[in-house]
């Protein structure tokens, strides 16, 4: 029997999902840069990026990240490097805030791929699931993996919905941004700085 979705679980999930992080920043940038469709696609990509972390928690690999300084550091620094790369791309008008004009739009697959990598290279997500989900499962649960998968799936649905709302809100402001080149330049710098700040925060985290 699947565990009930307690108010505590739902509230905590919404707080965690809605908190600004790499996925939120990426989805907002996609909405401003490419419009509503791209923002939803970006939200989908970020959601898919959760799957490996959930699988790692279910298989106990998160415990390895938690106990192995080398494994944790390898994933962490790869994530830091990717966030700095995203900041550089954003400043160079090739990142998620790349505003489409006459040129060909980027494919949905490319946007999904970026969204997956944004969440994939964050080792704290695996450890988060490993520590977070069991709190809402019964001690004598006969099917713990199924229950963890169910709670993780609910978390992913919440992630997609909240991120899509963020992205669509940003997309609604897109026309105003396009009409103000100075605002667009300022936003590029702001999003680039956000990626750098998120990278710095990841760099100082410990398992």
DAWO-V654642 format. One record per pair of residues at least 4 apart in sequence whose C-alpha atoms are under 6 Angstrom apart, sorted by the first residue. I is the first residue (numbers start at 1). J is the second residue. D is the distance in whole Angstrom. If there is no record, write none. Layout:
i->[I;I]
j->[J;J]
d->[D;D]
//
This chain:
i->[2;7;9;13;14;17;20;23;27;27;27;27;28;28;29;29;29;30;30;30;30;30;31;31;31;31;31;31;32;32;32;33;33;33;34;34;35;36;36;38;39;40;42;42;42;43;43;43;44;45;45;45;46;46;46;47;47;48;49;49;49;52;53;56;56;56;57;57;57;57;57;62;62;64;65;65;66;69;72;73;75;79;79;80;83;83;84;87;87;89;89;90;90;90;91;93;94;116;124;128;129;148;159;160;164;177]
j->[147;11;13;17;18;159;24;46;39;42;43;167;167;170;33;96;97;34;38;39;96;97;35;36;39;167;170;171;170;171;174;97;98;99;38;99;171;168;171;42;167;164;111;112;115;160;163;164;160;112;115;116;115;116;119;156;160;116;116;119;120;56;126;60;61;62;61;62;126;129;130;126;127;68;71;72;207;73;76;77;121;121;122;199;195;199;196;192;195;94;95;94;95;192;188;98;98;120;128;132;133;152;163;164;168;184]
d->[5;6;6;6;6;6;6;6;5;5;6;5;5;6;6;5;5;6;6;5;5;6;5;6;4;5;5;4;5;5;5;4;5;4;6;6;5;5;5;6;5;5;6;6;6;5;5;5;6;4;4;5;4;5;6;6;6;6;4;5;5;6;4;6;5;6;6;5;6;6;5;5;5;6;6;5;5;6;6;6;6;4;6;5;6;6;6;4;5;5;4;6;4;6;6;5;5;6;6;6;6;6;6;6;6;6]
//
